[in-house]
Amino acid sequence: MCQNCTPVDQLPGEDAHLAIVEAPQFKFNQEHYDKIIDNKPNRTMVYKETLKPHSGDAFLVKKGQVIRAEQCNDDNVAQILDWMIISPNLEEYLSYGHSAPLEGPYLKKYTRCWSNTGSLHPMATMVADEVPEEFAEKGWSKHFWMFHCNPEWNQAAAPQLHPGHDSCHTNFMQGFARVPAIAAMPEQEKRRTIEFLANQCNFMTFQVFRTGWDDEAQDVMMDLRPGPNIPKGTGVEFYAEQDCYFVISACPWADMQGDLGEVEVKPVEITVWETGIEPLPRPVWKEWKSDFYFQMENGIREASPRTEESYNYVSK
């Protein structure tokens, strides 16, 4: 904390919010999404799939459609799901760096999922959250933005397991590999692509979580808890703002009510529905890449390769 700050230097909470969210590109039209929600009885199912335990998959959802993930096990286990989103041409993908600052660290009804810099469009919007409020006590959330379990984390948590045991990271790699534009790549390019995409942050559903200041640690901490049981048929839904693939992982930690390798991962029903309601116009941004590359190519920005000789070393 700044030791020399006066009260005048400190912004009141209402002014500390990101000023950019007031820009027209980020304006939220709740009436539009309420129309989508209220029109649910008139939707028609496009397809139904099952996300299998210990796997990741890619689900095509076209603009104006809704994807629903529903708990379908008889044990009332809240199977944790990790989600990513990518456009069919691979140019846009889910951005934690945009979504969390713009929408907040927790996902809830009306949360928008924004894409990467160079695009910055809403890719999907949460239009249903059926998870009971008591699933997460006050101060905790049911869905949130973060990262995902991976082979290294899981080796640390359960060193007795085979290194090939699935993780959300490898499940994401599996799911991305099923996206047609990636599947068509030469093998080495495909591997580089799925590994890069799986390394991006994502959001999680059906997972008890909180983030906030911890006095003892003197830092902002992130905490997870096992998820209590929820009724069979409980679901979450996202409205697609554009054609995209939802790449989803069935987390190998299931509901975190046991150790990795001992919990029983559950299948989840995935359905896609046609709403008949077109998305709103996407935010419009001025094109900037051509200016950047002009500057690089014409010496306005330094672009020569760094070599040992290029650094201004201090003589000893």
Backbone as numpy.savetxt, mean C-alpha at the origin, in Angstrom:
# Nx Ny Nz CAx CAy CAz Cx Cy Cz
14.44 18.30 19.79 13.59 19.49 19.79 14.48 20.74 19.79
14.05 21.76 19.07 14.80 23.01 19.03 14.81 23.65 20.42
16.02 23.93 20.94 16.15 24.52 22.27 15.98 26.04 22.26
16.02 26.62 21.06 15.98 28.08 20.95 14.66 28.60 20.39
13.69 27.71 20.26 12.41 28.13 19.68 11.62 28.97 20.68
11.01 30.00 20.19 10.06 30.77 20.98 8.67 30.36 20.55
7.64 30.69 21.34 6.28 30.35 20.92 5.93 30.85 19.53
6.52 31.98 19.13 6.22 32.53 17.80 6.75 31.61 16.71
7.86 30.88 17.00 8.47 30.02 16.00 7.67 28.73 15.78
6.81 28.38 16.69 6.13 27.10 16.62 4.74 27.27 16.01
4.50 26.49 14.98 3.21 26.59 14.29 2.12 25.91 15.10
0.95 26.51 15.18 -0.18 25.81 15.80 -0.53 24.59 14.97
-1.14 23.60 15.61 -1.42 22.34 14.93 -2.19 22.50 13.64
-3.15 23.42 13.61 -3.98 23.54 12.42 -3.20 24.08 11.23
-2.07 24.74 11.47 -1.26 25.27 10.38 -0.10 24.35 10.02
0.14 23.33 10.84 1.27 22.45 10.59 0.94 21.37 9.57
-0.32 21.23 9.23 -0.73 20.24 8.24 -0.12 20.59 6.89
0.18 19.57 6.10 0.77 19.81 4.78 -0.10 20.77 3.97
0.50 21.88 3.57 -0.26 22.88 2.82 -0.71 22.35 1.48
0.02 21.40 0.92 -0.32 20.93 -0.43 -1.67 20.24 -0.49
-2.15 19.69 0.64 -3.42 18.97 0.57 -4.59 19.90 0.29
-4.37 21.21 0.41 -5.43 22.16 0.11 -5.50 22.47 -1.38
-4.55 21.97 -2.17 -4.55 22.22 -3.61 -5.73 21.52 -4.27
-6.25 22.08 -5.36 -7.44 21.49 -6.00 -7.21 20.07 -6.50
-5.97 19.71 -6.81 -5.70 18.34 -7.29 -6.02 17.29 -6.23
-6.04 17.69 -4.97 -6.26 16.74 -3.89 -7.66 16.85 -3.27
-8.50 17.67 -3.86 -9.85 17.85 -3.31 -10.60 16.52 -3.32
-11.30 16.23 -2.24 -12.04 14.97 -2.12 -13.53 15.22 -2.29
-14.14 14.48 -3.20 -15.57 14.61 -3.49 -16.31 13.46 -2.81
-16.70 13.64 -1.56 -17.34 12.56 -0.81 -18.67 12.16 -1.44
-19.38 13.10 -2.02 -20.67 12.79 -2.63 -20.51 11.72 -3.72
-19.44 11.80 -4.48 -19.18 10.82 -5.54 -19.01 9.42 -4.95
-18.25 9.31 -3.87 -17.98 7.99 -3.29 -19.18 7.46 -2.52
-19.96 8.35 -1.93 -21.20 7.91 -1.29 -22.16 7.32 -2.33
-22.15 7.88 -3.52 -22.97 7.34 -4.60 -22.53 5.92 -4.96
-21.22 5.71 -5.01 -20.68 4.37 -5.29 -21.09 3.39 -4.19
-21.00 3.84 -2.95 -21.35 2.99 -1.81 -22.84 2.68 -1.81
-23.67 3.70 -2.00 -25.12 3.52 -1.96 -25.63 2.66 -3.11
-24.87 2.62 -4.20 -25.28 1.86 -5.39 -24.86 0.39 -5.32
-24.34 -0.05 -4.18 -23.82 -1.41 -4.06 -24.83 -2.49 -4.46
-26.12 -2.38 -4.11 -27.06 -3.44 -4.51 -27.18 -3.63 -6.02
-26.78 -2.63 -6.79 -26.91 -2.70 -8.24 -25.64 -3.17 -8.94
-24.61 -3.49 -8.19 -23.38 -3.97 -8.81 -23.57 -5.36 -9.41
-22.75 -5.67 -10.41 -22.75 -7.01 -10.99 -21.35 -7.61 -10.83
-21.30 -8.89 -10.47 -20.01 -9.53 -10.25 -19.31 -9.79 -11.58
-18.03 -9.47 -11.63 -17.21 -9.71 -12.82 -16.52 -11.05 -12.71
-15.87 -11.31 -11.58 -15.26 -12.63 -11.35 -15.04 -12.86 -9.87
-14.82 -14.13 -9.52 -14.54 -14.52 -8.14 -13.34 -15.46 -8.12
-12.39 -15.18 -7.23 -11.19 -15.98 -7.08 -10.94 -16.23 -5.60
-10.01 -17.12 -5.31 -9.57 -17.35 -3.94 -8.08 -17.08 -3.85
-7.70 -16.19 -2.93 -6.29 -15.99 -2.63 -5.88 -17.13 -1.70
-5.03 -18.00 -2.20 -4.67 -19.20 -1.45 -3.69 -18.89 -0.33
-3.69 -19.71 0.73 -2.71 -19.52 1.80 -1.28 -19.61 1.26
-0.39 -18.89 1.90 1.04 -18.92 1.56 1.28 -18.54 0.10
0.55 -17.54 -0.39 0.72 -17.16 -1.79 0.47 -15.67 -1.99
0.87 -15.21 -3.18 0.52 -13.87 -3.64 -0.07 -13.99 -5.02
-0.91 -13.04 -5.39 -1.55 -13.10 -6.71 -1.86 -11.69 -7.19
-2.17 -11.59 -8.48 -2.48 -10.31 -9.12 -3.91 -10.35 -9.63
-4.70 -9.35 -9.27 -6.11 -9.30 -9.64 -6.37 -8.04 -10.46
-6.79 -8.24 -11.70 -7.08 -7.12 -12.59 -8.41 -6.48 -12.20
-8.38 -5.18 -11.98 -9.58 -4.41 -11.66 -9.59 -3.21 -12.59
-10.62 -3.10 -13.40 -10.70 -2.01 -14.36 -11.35 -0.79 -13.72
-11.08 0.37 -14.29 -11.59 1.61 -13.70 -13.11 1.54 -13.57
-13.59 2.00 -12.43 -15.02 1.94 -12.16 -15.47 0.64 -11.53
-14.56 -0.30 -11.33 -14.90 -1.56 -10.67 -14.45 -1.52 -9.22
-14.98 -2.44 -8.43 -14.64 -2.56 -7.02 -14.05 -3.94 -6.77
-12.97 -4.00 -6.01 -12.42 -5.28 -5.57 -12.76 -5.46 -4.09
-13.22 -6.65 -3.76 -13.60 -6.97 -2.38 -12.76 -8.16 -1.90
-12.17 -8.02 -0.72 -11.47 -9.12 -0.06 -12.28 -9.50 1.18
-12.70 -10.76 1.23 -13.63 -11.20 2.28 -13.07 -12.41 3.02
-13.12 -12.34 4.35 -12.71 -13.48 5.16 -13.72 -14.61 4.99
-13.22 -15.78 4.57 -14.14 -16.88 4.24 -13.88 -18.14 5.05
-13.02 -18.06 6.07 -12.72 -19.26 6.85 -13.73 -19.45 7.97
-13.92 -20.70 8.38 -14.92 -21.03 9.40 -14.40 -20.82 10.82
-13.12 -20.50 10.96 -12.54 -20.32 12.29 -12.55 -18.86 12.75
-13.12 -17.99 11.92 -13.21 -16.55 12.24 -11.84 -15.89 12.39
-10.84 -16.45 11.74 -9.50 -15.86 11.77 -9.47 -14.62 10.89
-8.88 -13.56 11.41 -8.71 -12.33 10.62 -7.39 -12.44 9.85
-7.44 -13.09 8.71 -6.24 -13.29 7.90 -5.70 -11.95 7.41
-4.46 -11.66 7.78 -3.82 -10.41 7.37 -3.54 -10.43 5.88
-3.81 -9.32 5.22 -3.50 -9.16 3.80 -2.59 -7.96 3.61
-1.60 -8.12 2.75 -0.74 -7.02 2.34 -1.03 -6.71 0.87
-1.11 -5.42 0.53 -1.58 -5.00 -0.79 -0.58 -4.07 -1.47
-0.45 -4.25 -2.77 0.19 -3.28 -3.64 -0.70 -3.10 -4.87
-0.46 -2.02 -5.61 -1.25 -1.73 -6.81 -0.29 -1.28 -7.90
-0.55 -1.71 -9.14 0.29 -1.31 -10.26 -0.56 -1.22 -11.52
-0.22 -0.28 -12.40 -0.95 -0.14 -13.66 -0.50 -1.23 -14.63
-1.35 -1.62 -15.58 -0.97 -2.68 -16.53 0.29 -2.38 -17.31
0.57 -1.09 -17.59 1.79 -0.75 -18.33 2.99 -0.52 -17.41
2.80 -0.72 -16.12 3.85 -0.65 -15.09 4.35 0.76 -14.81
3.73 1.78 -15.41 4.21 3.15 -15.22 3.79 3.74 -13.88
2.69 3.27 -13.33 2.21 3.78 -12.04 2.13 2.63 -11.04
2.58 2.91 -9.83 2.46 1.92 -8.77 2.23 2.64 -7.45
1.69 1.90 -6.52 1.31 2.46 -5.22 2.50 3.13 -4.54
2.26 4.32 -4.00 3.31 5.08 -3.32 2.93 5.34 -1.87
3.66 4.70 -0.97 3.52 5.01 0.46 3.92 6.45 0.72
4.98 6.90 0.02 5.50 8.25 0.24 4.52 9.35 -0.09
3.55 9.08 -0.96 2.51 10.05 -1.24 1.25 9.76 -0.42
0.88 8.49 -0.34 -0.41 8.14 0.26 -0.47 8.45 1.75
0.56 8.06 2.50 0.51 8.28 3.95 0.51 9.76 4.33
1.37 10.60 3.73 1.30 12.03 4.08 -0.01 12.69 3.66
-0.56 12.27 2.52 -1.79 12.90 2.03 -3.03 12.41 2.75
-3.05 11.13 3.12 -4.27 10.51 3.65 -4.18 10.15 5.13
-2.97 10.14 5.68 -2.78 9.71 7.06 -2.25 8.29 7.11
-1.62 7.89 8.23 -0.97 6.58 8.31 -1.93 5.40 8.40
-3.20 5.66 8.74 -4.17 4.58 8.85 -5.14 4.62 7.67
-5.51 3.44 7.16 -6.52 3.37 6.12 -7.90 3.25 6.74
-8.86 3.90 6.13 -10.24 3.85 6.57 -11.12 4.15 5.36
-12.42 4.09 5.55 -13.31 4.41 4.44 -13.01 5.81 3.92
-12.93 5.94 2.61 -12.61 7.16 1.86 -11.10 7.39 1.68
-10.25 6.55 2.25 -8.81 6.71 2.02 -8.48 6.44 0.56
-7.70 7.34 -0.04 -7.25 7.16 -1.42 -5.81 6.64 -1.44
-5.53 5.80 -2.41 -4.21 5.21 -2.59 -3.56 5.88 -3.79
-2.48 6.64 -3.55 -1.87 7.47 -4.58 -0.67 6.79 -5.22
-0.40 7.19 -6.46 0.70 6.58 -7.22 1.98 7.39 -7.10
3.01 6.91 -7.76 4.37 7.42 -7.65 4.55 8.80 -8.28
5.66 9.46 -7.91 6.04 10.73 -8.52 6.21 10.55 -10.02
5.77 11.56 -10.76 5.75 11.47 -12.22 4.37 11.15 -12.73
3.51 10.69 -11.82 2.11 10.41 -12.12 1.23 11.08 -11.08
1.35 10.64 -9.82 0.62 11.16 -8.67 -0.88 11.27 -8.96
-1.48 10.10 -9.12 -2.93 9.99 -9.30 -3.48 9.06 -8.22
-4.75 9.24 -7.85 -5.37 8.23 -7.00 -5.58 6.97 -7.82
-5.09 5.84 -7.33 -5.25 4.57 -8.04 -6.50 3.84 -7.57
-6.82 3.99 -6.29 -7.98 3.30 -5.72 -8.41 4.04 -4.47
-9.67 3.84 -4.09 -10.23 4.48 -2.90 -10.99 3.44 -2.09
-10.75 3.41 -0.79 -11.45 2.46 0.08 -12.90 2.89 0.23
-13.82 1.99 -0.13 -15.24 2.33 -0.08 -16.02 1.46 0.90
-15.37 0.49 1.53 -16.05 -0.30 2.56 -15.02 -0.86 3.53
-15.32 -0.74 4.81 -14.53 -1.32 5.88 -15.50 -1.95 6.87
-15.67 -3.26 6.78 -16.65 -3.96 7.61 -16.05 -4.54 8.89
-14.78 -4.29 9.13 -14.13 -4.82 10.32 -14.71 -4.13 11.56
-15.19 -4.90 12.55 -15.80 -4.28 13.73 -14.85 -3.31 14.43
-15.42 -2.25 14.99 -14.60 -1.25 15.66 -13.81 -1.85 16.82
-14.37 -2.85 17.50 -13.70 -3.43 18.65 -12.49 -4.28 18.24
-12.29 -4.49 16.95 -11.10 -5.21 16.47 -9.82 -4.51 16.92
-9.86 -3.20 16.97 -8.71 -2.41 17.42 -9.19 -1.41 18.45
-8.60 -1.43 19.64 -9.02 -0.52 20.69 -8.64 0.91 20.35
-9.15 1.84 21.13 -8.91 3.25 20.88 -7.41 3.53 20.79
-7.03 4.29 19.77 -5.63 4.61 19.56 -4.93 3.66 18.63
-5.61 2.56 18.28 -5.06 1.57 17.37 -5.89 1.56 16.08
-5.31 0.99 15.03 -5.97 0.97 13.73 -6.14 -0.46 13.24
-7.03 -0.63 12.24 -7.31 -1.94 11.65 -6.57 -2.16 10.34
-6.17 -1.07 9.70 -5.51 -1.11 8.39 -4.52 0.06 8.35
-3.38 -0.12 7.70 -2.37 0.94 7.76 -1.34 0.80 6.64
-0.58 1.87 6.46 0.54 1.89 5.52 1.81 1.48 6.25
2.58 0.57 5.66 3.88 0.24 6.24 4.66 -0.60 5.24
5.47 -1.52 5.78 6.23 -2.45 4.96 5.67 -3.84 5.23
6.38 -4.87 4.87 5.85 -6.22 4.96 6.94 -7.18 5.44
6.50 -8.32 5.95 7.47 -9.33 6.37 8.24 -9.84 5.15
9.48 -10.21 5.38 10.37 -10.61 4.30 11.27 -11.73 4.79
12.04 -12.37 3.91 12.85 -13.51 4.34 13.81 -13.19 5.49
14.41 -12.00 5.48 15.34 -11.66 6.55 14.62 -11.48 7.88
13.51 -10.74 7.88 12.75 -10.57 9.12 12.28 -11.93 9.65
11.80 -12.76 8.76 11.26 -14.05 9.20 12.37 -14.99 9.68
13.57 -14.88 9.10 14.69 -15.66 9.62 15.05 -15.22 11.03
14.96 -13.91 11.28 15.25 -13.41 12.62 14.19 -13.88 13.62
12.94 -13.91 13.18 11.84 -14.29 14.07 11.75 -15.80 14.27
12.09 -16.55 13.24 11.95 -18.01 13.30 13.12 -18.67 12.57
14.32 -18.64 13.16 15.51 -19.15 12.48 15.44 -20.64 12.18
14.52 -21.35 12.82 14.42 -22.78 12.58 13.73 -23.11 11.26
13.06 -22.14 10.65 12.32 -22.39 9.41 13.25 -22.41 8.21
12.84 -23.13 7.18 13.59 -23.18 5.93 13.63 -21.79 5.32
14.77 -21.36 4.74 14.83 -20.01 4.16 13.85 -19.79 3.01
13.34 -20.88 2.44 12.36 -20.74 1.38 10.93 -20.59 1.87
10.74 -20.55 3.21 9.40 -20.33 3.76 8.86 -19.00 3.24
7.59 -18.98 2.89 7.05 -17.78 2.26 7.01 -16.59 3.22
7.02 -15.42 2.63 6.88 -14.15 3.33 6.01 -13.27 2.45
5.54 -12.16 2.98 4.79 -11.24 2.12 5.67 -10.74 0.98
6.97 -10.62 1.24 7.88 -10.15 0.19 7.91 -11.15 -0.97
8.12 -12.42 -0.67 8.16 -13.41 -1.75 6.78 -13.62 -2.35
5.73 -13.46 -1.55 4.38 -13.53 -2.11 4.13 -12.39 -3.09
4.63 -11.20 -2.76 4.53 -10.08 -3.70 5.31 -10.38 -4.98
6.49 -10.96 -4.84 7.26 -11.33 -6.03 6.46 -12.29 -6.91
5.80 -13.26 -6.27 4.96 -14.19 -7.01 3.82 -13.47 -7.71
3.15 -12.56 -6.98 2.03 -11.84 -7.56 2.44 -10.95 -8.71
3.53 -10.19 -8.53 3.99 -9.32 -9.61 4.41 -10.13 -10.84
4.96 -11.31 -10.63 5.38 -12.15 -11.76 4.21 -12.57 -12.63
2.99 -12.48 -12.09 1.80 -12.87 -12.85 1.19 -11.72 -13.64
1.69 -10.50 -13.44 1.22 -9.36 -14.23 1.74 -9.55 -15.66
0.87 -9.54 -16.67 1.29 -9.88 -18.04 2.50 -9.13 -18.55
2.58 -7.81 -18.32 3.72 -7.04 -18.83 5.03 -7.49 -18.20
4.98 -7.98 -16.98 6.18 -8.48 -16.31 6.47 -9.91 -16.75
5.43 -10.72 -16.85 5.60 -12.11 -17.27 6.23 -12.21 -18.65
6.03 -11.20 -19.50 6.55 -11.23 -20.87 8.01 -10.80 -20.96
8.60 -10.35 -19.87 9.98 -9.87 -19.90 10.97 -11.03 -19.98
12.17 -10.78 -20.51 13.25 -11.78 -20.39 13.48 -12.09 -18.91
13.94 -13.29 -18.62 13.98 -13.78 -17.25 14.74 -12.86 -16.30
15.92 -12.41 -16.67 16.70 -11.58 -15.75 16.05 -10.23 -15.51
15.46 -9.65 -16.55 14.74 -8.38 -16.39 13.51 -8.59 -15.51
12.84 -9.71 -15.70 11.66 -10.01 -14.88 12.06 -10.12 -13.41
13.15 -10.78 -13.14 13.58 -10.94 -11.75 13.94 -9.59 -11.12
14.67 -8.76 -11.87 15.00 -7.43 -11.34 13.74 -6.63 -11.07
12.75 -6.75 -11.95 11.51 -5.97 -11.81 10.70 -6.41 -10.61
10.50 -7.72 -10.45 9.67 -8.17 -9.33 10.37 -7.92 -8.00
11.69 -7.98 -7.99 12.41 -7.70 -6.74 12.33 -6.22 -6.39
12.43 -5.35 -7.41 12.30 -3.91 -7.17 10.91 -3.57 -6.65
9.88 -4.08 -7.31 8.51 -3.75 -6.92 8.17 -4.32 -5.55
8.64 -5.52 -5.26 8.35 -6.12 -3.96 9.04 -5.37 -2.83
10.05 -4.58 -3.14 10.75 -3.81 -2.12 10.06 -2.49 -1.79
8.95 -2.18 -2.46 8.23 -0.95 -2.17 7.34 -1.14 -0.93
7.02 -0.03 -0.28 6.09 -0.10 0.85 4.68 -0.38 0.34
3.81 -0.77 1.23 2.47 -1.24 0.86 1.49 -0.86 1.96
0.25 -1.32 1.82 -0.67 -1.19 2.95 -1.15 -2.56 3.38
-1.62 -2.62 4.62 -2.06 -3.88 5.22 -3.49 -3.72 5.70
-4.25 -4.81 5.60 -5.62 -4.83 6.12 -5.76 -6.00 7.10
-6.73 -5.85 8.02 -6.99 -6.85 9.05 -5.77 -7.04 9.97
-5.11 -5.94 10.30 -3.91 -5.99 11.14 -3.98 -4.88 12.18
-3.92 -5.24 13.46 -3.97 -4.25 14.54 -2.62 -3.54 14.62
-2.67 -2.21 14.62 -1.44 -1.42 14.51 -1.66 -0.04 15.13
-0.56 0.53 15.60 -0.60 1.93 16.01 0.78 2.54 15.78
0.78 3.84 15.61 2.02 4.59 15.54 1.83 5.88 16.32
2.88 6.31 16.98 2.78 7.53 17.77 4.02 7.72 18.63
4.03 8.83 19.33 5.19 9.19 20.15 5.26 8.30 21.38
6.45 7.80 21.67 6.70 6.98 22.85 7.65 7.72 23.78
7.16 8.07 24.98 7.98 8.86 25.91 9.24 8.11 26.33
9.11 6.81 26.56 10.27 6.05 27.02 11.35 5.98 25.95
10.95 5.71 24.72 11.91 5.60 23.63 12.33 6.96 23.10
11.54 7.99 23.42 11.78 9.33 22.87 11.85 9.29 21.35
10.88 8.60 20.79 10.83 8.44 19.33 9.41 8.05 18.95
9.12 8.16 17.66 7.86 7.66 17.14 7.99 6.15 16.94
7.10 5.39 17.55 7.19 3.94 17.50 6.02 3.36 16.69
6.24 2.18 16.14 5.20 1.44 15.44 5.01 0.11 16.16
3.77 -0.22 16.50 3.46 -1.44 17.25 2.42 -2.27 16.51
2.62 -3.58 16.54 1.65 -4.53 16.00 1.08 -5.37 17.13
-0.14 -5.84 16.95 -0.75 -6.77 17.89 -1.47 -7.88 17.13
-1.62 -9.05 17.75 -2.43 -10.09 17.12 -3.85 -9.59 16.90
-4.46 -10.03 15.82 -5.82 -9.62 15.52 -6.84 -10.56 16.15
-7.82 -10.03 16.86 -8.88 -10.89 17.41 -9.74 -11.47 16.29
-10.50 -12.49 16.63 -11.38 -13.12 15.64 -12.46 -12.14 15.18
-12.87 -12.31 13.93 -13.94 -11.50 13.36 -14.90 -12.42 12.62
-16.14 -11.99 12.40 -17.13 -12.86 11.76 -16.73 -13.25 10.33
-17.02 -14.48 9.98 -16.86 -14.90 8.59 -17.72 -14.00 7.70
-17.18 -13.61 6.56 -17.90 -12.72 5.66 -17.50 -11.26 5.79
-16.65 -10.94 6.78 -16.17 -9.57 6.95 -15.24 -9.21 5.79
-15.44 -8.03 5.22 -14.63 -7.66 4.06 -14.22 -6.21 4.03
-13.33 -5.91 3.10 -12.95 -4.54 2.76 -13.07 -4.40 1.25
-13.33 -3.17 0.78 -13.54 -2.94 -0.65 -12.80 -1.68 -1.10
-12.29 -1.76 -2.32 -11.59 -0.63 -2.94 -12.14 -0.39 -4.34
-12.42 0.87 -4.63 -12.91 1.30 -5.94 -11.71 1.69 -6.79
-11.62 1.13 -7.99 -10.49 1.41 -8.88 -10.71 2.70 -9.64
-9.78 3.63 -9.49 -9.84 4.91 -10.19 -9.29 4.80 -11.62
-8.60 3.70 -11.91 -8.02 3.46 -13.22 -7.82 1.95 -13.35
-7.55 1.47 -14.54 -7.23 0.06 -14.71 -5.97 -0.25 -13.91
-5.99 -1.31 -13.14 -4.82 -1.65 -12.34 -4.87 -3.10 -11.89
-3.73 -3.59 -11.48 -3.63 -4.89 -10.83 -3.44 -4.66 -9.34
-4.28 -5.30 -8.54 -4.08 -5.35 -7.10 -3.26 -6.61 -6.82
-2.05 -6.43 -6.34 -1.18 -7.56 -6.01 -1.29 -7.76 -4.50
-1.78 -8.93 -4.10 -2.14 -9.16 -2.70 -1.41 -10.38 -2.17
-0.93 -10.27 -0.93 -0.25 -11.37 -0.25 -1.08 -11.83 0.93
-1.22 -13.16 1.06 -1.80 -13.75 2.27 -0.65 -13.90 3.27
-0.60 -13.03 4.26 0.54 -12.98 5.16 0.75 -14.32 5.88
1.99 -14.85 5.89 2.24 -16.13 6.55 2.09 -16.08 8.07
1.95 -14.86 8.63 1.69 -14.74 10.06 0.21 -14.90 10.38
-0.63 -15.08 9.36 -2.08 -15.29 9.55 -2.69 -14.12 10.31
-3.02 -14.31 11.61 -3.56 -13.23 12.43 -2.62 -12.86 13.58
-1.40 -13.42 13.54 -0.38 -13.17 14.56 -0.74 -13.74 15.92
-1.69 -14.67 15.98 -2.04 -15.27 17.27 -1.18 -16.49 17.59
-0.07 -16.61 16.91 0.87 -17.69 17.16 2.18 -17.38 16.48
3.13 -18.29 16.62 4.44 -18.09 16.02 4.42 -18.41 14.53
5.32 -17.78 13.81 5.46 -18.05 12.38 5.77 -19.53 12.17
5.08 -20.14 11.25 5.26 -21.56 11.00 4.31 -22.43 11.79
3.68 -21.87 12.83 2.72 -22.62 13.63 1.29 -22.16 13.39
1.12 -20.88 13.01 -0.22 -20.38 12.72 -0.72 -20.99 11.41
-2.03 -21.07 11.27 -2.63 -21.62 10.05 -3.11 -20.47 9.17
-2.44 -20.29 8.05 -2.81 -19.24 7.10 -4.10 -19.63 6.41
-5.00 -18.66 6.25 -6.33 -18.94 5.73 -6.51 -18.38 4.31
-7.36 -19.01 3.52 -7.71 -18.44 2.22 -8.61 -17.23 2.38
-8.61 -16.38 1.39 -9.47 -15.19 1.38 -10.17 -15.12 0.03
-11.46 -14.84 0.06 -12.24 -14.73 -1.18 -12.05 -13.34 -1.78
-11.73 -13.31 -3.07 -11.55 -12.07 -3.81 -12.62 -11.99 -4.89
-13.40 -10.93 -4.88 -14.39 -10.72 -5.93 -14.21 -9.33 -6.52
-14.53 -9.21 -7.80 -14.47 -7.93 -8.50 -15.85 -7.64 -9.05
-16.29 -6.40 -8.89 -17.66 -6.00 -9.20 -17.67 -4.77 -10.12
-18.61 -4.76 -11.03 -18.83 -3.61 -11.90 -19.83 -2.68 -11.23
-19.44 -1.39 -11.11 -20.34 -0.43 -10.46 -21.17 0.36 -11.46
-20.68 0.50 -12.68 -21.36 1.35 -13.66 -21.15 2.83 -13.43
-20.27 3.17 -12.49 -20.00 4.58 -12.17 -18.56 4.90 -12.57
-18.40 5.87 -13.45 -17.08 6.24 -13.94 -16.31 7.04 -12.89
-14.99 6.87 -12.83 -14.19 7.67 -11.90 -14.22 9.15 -12.24
-13.91 9.97 -11.27 -13.77 11.40 -11.49 -12.52 11.67 -12.35
-12.45 12.84 -12.99 -11.24 13.19 -13.74 -10.01 13.16 -12.82
-8.91 12.69 -13.37 -7.69 12.59 -12.57 -7.01 13.95 -12.43
-6.24 14.15 -11.35 -5.49 15.40 -11.20 -4.60 15.65 -12.41
-4.48 16.91 -12.79 -3.64 17.28 -13.93 -2.40 18.00 -13.40
-1.24 17.55 -13.85 0.03 18.14 -13.45 0.80 18.60 -14.68
1.57 19.65 -14.52 2.42 20.11 -15.61 3.56 19.09 -15.82
3.85 18.82 -17.08 4.91 17.87 -17.41 6.26 18.49 -17.05
7.13 17.75 -16.35 8.39 18.32 -15.87 9.62 17.53 -16.30
9.44 16.30 -16.75 10.61 15.47 -17.05 11.43 16.01 -18.23
10.75 16.55 -19.24 11.49 17.07 -20.40 12.40 18.22 -19.99
11.94 19.07 -19.06 12.79 20.16 -18.56 14.01 19.61 -17.82
13.77 18.60 -17.00 14.88 18.02 -16.25 15.94 17.45 -17.18
15.51 16.65 -18.15 16.49 16.02 -19.04 17.16 17.04 -19.97
16.45 18.11 -20.31 17.08 19.19 -21.07 18.22 19.80 -20.26
17.96 20.03 -18.98 18.99 20.59 -18.10 20.18 19.65 -17.97
19.92 18.35 -17.90 21.01 17.38 -17.79 21.83 17.32 -19.07
21.15 17.37 -20.20 21.83 17.20 -21.49 22.56 18.46 -21.95
22.21 19.60 -21.38 22.79 20.86 -21.84 23.68 21.54 -20.80
24.12 20.80 -19.83 25.08 21.32 -18.88 24.52 22.24 -17.82
23.21 22.40 -17.77 22.61 23.25 -16.74 22.72 22.56 -15.38
22.59 21.25 -15.39 22.85 20.42 -14.22 24.10 19.58 -14.51
24.94 19.41 -13.52 26.13 18.58 -13.68 25.70 17.12 -13.84
26.17 16.48 -14.89 25.75 15.11 -15.17 26.91 14.18 -15.49
28.14 14.66 -15.37 29.28 13.80 -15.68 29.42 12.72 -14.62
29.90 11.54 -15.01 30.04 10.44 -14.05 31.03 10.79 -12.93
30.73 10.35 -11.74 31.64 10.53 -10.62 32.79 9.52 -10.74
34.00 10.01 -10.65 35.19 9.16 -10.62 36.00 9.52 -9.39
37.02 8.73 -9.09 37.89 9.04 -7.94 38.48 10.44 -8.06
38.81 10.82 -9.30 39.46 12.11 -9.53 38.49 13.29 -9.44
37.20 13.02 -9.43 36.22 14.12 -9.47 35.95 14.74 -8.11
36.43 14.08 -7.03 36.17 14.59 -5.68 37.28 15.54 -5.24
36.89 16.56 -4.52 37.84 17.56 -4.03 38.43 17.09 -2.70
39.34 16.12 -2.79 39.92 15.55 -1.59 40.76 16.58 -0.84
40.74 16.50 0.48 41.55 17.37 1.32 42.95 16.78 1.42
43.96 17.59 1.14 45.35 17.11 1.20 45.75 16.86 2.64
46.45 15.76 2.85 46.90 15.43 4.20 48.23 16.12 4.49
